[in-house]
Amino acid sequence: VNHSSNAVRVYSNTGISQILFFRGENPKVSYADKKGKYQGQTGITFAKAKWYMDKFVINGPCKVKGQIKVSGSKNAALPILAATLLFDEPVELSNVPNVRDIRTMYDLLRSLNKKIIVSKNKKKVKIYNSKKINTFADYKWVSQMRASILCLGGLISKYRRAVISNPGGCAIGTRPINYHLNALKKLGMKYVLKKGYIHATAKNGLKGKDITFKNISVGATENL
């Protein structure tokens, strides 16, 4: 919250920017479209502004109060969903966010022969195991989301084999998966890369070891 006359820019992963102004006793909100044309009253003039993202302009200061329901974290839910590969019994999760990456993970788990039942309000999900698990993670699903690589750890640990496509869906520069592969290799996994797929086996299972990454890798830590 900014009680000065300066603007605060907040960028979200949807590509939408918010510019917030707090001036006066009674805040007023206006909407600016991508062409810089304002809808509503702002009390603020921007000369020759060229906007490339949608914005909200709020005049304040004002007191923030009220109650909201906080959605579950996508980045927390994805590794938990991938970890259900380790369980034989049904797993039920609550407050799961209904976003595209989560739905993609559902589709990926279904392709691995998991049964997924989502509640009507999309907030709860129950995952059932299958007697015949599929250990082939197709490019169709894996290419859509980087977090798909998290299924490799569960598959290789539980079933000692996996064929998984290289992951996609990354828009944050170059983020290779070498930390995932090298760490799992230290635990006993063997792998080869063929035509964009990781062919992995662990005939003797995985054995725990102390792993230290040269750089921070949240995803590789979750995979282990």
C-alpha positions in Angstrom: 0.0 0.0 0.0 1.4 3.4 -1.0 0.1 6.5 0.8 2.3 8.9 -1.2 1.6 10.4 -4.6 3.8 7.9 -6.3 2.5 4.9 -8.3 2.9 1.3 -7.3 3.1 -1.2 -10.1 2.1 -4.8 -9.4 2.8 -7.4 -12.1 0.9 -10.7 -12.0 1.6 -13.9 -13.9 -1.4 -13.1 -16.1 0.5 -10.2 -17.7 -1.8 -7.6 -16.1 -0.3 -4.6 -14.3 -2.0 -2.6 -11.6 -1.0 1.0 -10.9 -2.4 2.2 -7.6 -2.7 5.8 -6.4 -3.9 6.8 -2.9 -5.0 10.5 -2.7 -7.8 12.2 -0.9 -10.3 11.0 1.7 -12.6 9.0 -0.5 -10.8 6.7 -3.0 -12.1 6.6 -6.5 -11.3 3.8 -8.9 -11.0 4.1 -12.7 -10.1 1.7 -15.4 -7.6 2.3 -18.2 -7.6 0.1 -21.3 -4.6 -0.9 -23.2 -4.8 2.2 -25.4 -4.6 4.5 -22.4 -8.2 5.6 -22.7 -9.8 5.9 -19.2 -13.2 4.7 -18.2 -14.5 6.6 -15.2 -13.1 9.4 -13.1 -9.5 9.4 -12.0 -8.6 13.0 -11.1 -5.1 12.2 -12.6 -3.9 13.2 -16.0 -1.3 11.2 -17.9 0.0 13.2 -20.9 0.7 11.1 -24.0 0.6 7.9 -22.1 1.0 4.7 -24.0 -0.2 1.7 -22.0 0.5 -1.8 -22.9 -1.2 -3.5 -19.9 -4.5 -3.0 -18.2 -4.5 -0.8 -15.0 -6.6 0.2 -12.1 -6.1 3.7 -10.7 -7.2 4.3 -7.1 -7.4 7.7 -5.3 -6.9 7.5 -1.6 -5.6 7.1 1.1 -8.2 4.6 2.4 -8.5 1.9 5.0 -8.4 -1.6 3.8 -10.8 -3.9 5.6 -13.1 -6.9 5.0 -12.9 -10.6 4.7 -11.7 -12.7 1.7 -11.3 -16.4 1.0 -7.8 -17.2 0.1 -7.3 -19.7 -2.7 -4.8 -22.5 -2.3 -1.4 -22.0 -3.8 -0.8 -23.4 -7.3 2.9 -23.9 -6.7 2.1 -25.9 -3.5 -0.7 -27.9 -5.1 1.3 -29.1 -8.1 4.1 -31.0 -6.2 1.4 -32.5 -3.9 -0.6 -33.7 -6.9 2.6 -35.3 -8.4 3.3 -36.9 -5.0 0.0 -38.8 -5.2 1.8 -41.2 -7.5 3.5 -42.6 -4.4 0.2 -43.7 -2.7 -1.9 -46.8 -3.2 -4.8 -45.5 -1.1 -7.0 -42.6 -2.4 -5.8 -39.1 -1.6 -8.2 -36.2 -1.1 -7.1 -32.6 -1.4 -9.1 -29.5 -0.4 -8.8 -25.8 -1.4 -7.1 -26.7 -4.7 -7.0 -23.6 -7.0 -8.9 -24.0 -10.3 -6.3 -22.8 -12.7 -4.9 -24.1 -16.0 -1.7 -25.7 -14.7 -3.7 -27.6 -12.1 -6.1 -28.9 -14.7 -3.1 -29.9 -16.9 -1.7 -31.9 -14.0 -5.1 -33.6 -13.6 -4.9 -34.6 -17.3 -1.3 -35.8 -16.9 -2.2 -38.0 -13.9 -5.2 -39.4 -15.8 -2.9 -40.3 -18.7 -0.9 -42.3 -16.1 -4.1 -44.2 -15.3 -5.0 -42.2 -12.1 -8.7 -41.7 -11.5 -9.4 -38.0 -10.8 -12.7 -36.8 -9.3 -13.1 -33.1 -8.9 -16.0 -31.6 -6.8 -18.7 -29.4 -8.4 -17.1 -26.3 -6.9 -13.7 -27.3 -8.3 -12.1 -26.9 -4.8 -11.7 -30.5 -3.8 -10.2 -33.4 -5.7 -9.9 -37.1 -5.0 -7.2 -39.2 -6.7 -7.5 -43.0 -6.9 -4.7 -45.3 -7.8 -4.9 -47.9 -10.6 -3.6 -51.5 -10.6 -2.0 -50.9 -13.9 -0.1 -47.6 -13.8 1.2 -46.1 -17.0 4.8 -44.9 -16.6 4.9 -43.1 -20.0 4.3 -39.3 -19.7 3.4 -38.1 -23.1 4.6 -34.9 -24.7 1.0 -33.8 -25.2 0.7 -33.0 -21.5 4.2 -32.6 -20.3 5.0 -29.9 -22.9 2.3 -27.7 -21.5 3.7 -27.3 -18.0 7.2 -27.3 -16.5 5.9 -28.8 -13.2 5.2 -32.0 -15.1 8.8 -33.0 -14.5 7.8 -33.5 -10.8 6.1 -36.8 -11.9 9.5 -38.3 -12.7 10.5 -38.5 -9.0 7.3 -40.3 -8.1 7.3 -42.7 -11.0 10.9 -43.7 -10.7 10.7 -44.1 -6.9 7.4 -46.1 -6.9 7.6 -48.1 -10.1 11.4 -47.9 -10.8 10.9 -46.9 -14.4 9.6 -43.9 -16.3 9.6 -42.4 -19.8 8.8 -38.7 -19.7 9.0 -35.9 -22.2 11.1 -32.9 -21.6 8.9 -30.3 -19.8 7.6 -27.1 -21.3 5.5 -24.2 -20.1 8.5 -22.2 -18.9 8.5 -18.4 -19.5 11.2 -17.4 -17.0 14.3 -17.7 -19.1 16.5 -20.8 -19.4 15.7 -23.3 -16.6 17.2 -26.6 -17.4 16.3 -29.8 -15.6 19.8 -31.0 -15.1 19.5 -30.5 -11.3 16.6 -32.9 -11.3 18.3 -35.5 -13.4 21.8 -35.3 -11.7 20.3 -35.5 -8.2 18.1 -38.5 -9.0 21.1 -40.1 -10.7 23.0 -39.8 -7.3 20.0 -41.6 -5.7 20.3 -44.6 -8.1 18.4 -43.6 -11.2 19.9 -44.3 -14.7 18.6 -42.4 -17.7 19.2 -41.7 -21.4 17.7 -38.9 -23.5 16.1 -40.1 -26.8 14.2 -37.8 -29.2 13.1 -35.4 -26.5 12.2 -38.1 -23.9 13.9 -39.1 -20.7 14.1 -42.9 -20.4 14.8 -43.6 -16.8 15.2 -46.8 -14.7 16.1 -47.6 -11.1 16.3 -51.4 -11.0 17.5 -51.4 -7.4 15.3 -48.5 -6.3 16.4 -45.2 -5.0 18.6 -44.8 -1.9 18.6 -41.6 0.2 21.7 -39.4 0.2 22.7 -35.8 1.1 22.3 -33.6 -1.9 23.6 -30.1 -2.2 22.7 -28.0 -5.2 25.2 -25.4 -6.5 22.3 -23.0 -7.0 18.8 -22.9 -5.5 16.3 -25.1 -7.3 12.8 -25.3 -5.8 11.6 -27.8 -8.4 14.5 -30.2 -8.0 14.1 -30.1 -4.2 10.4 -30.9 -4.6 11.2 -33.8 -7.0 13.6 -35.4 -4.5 
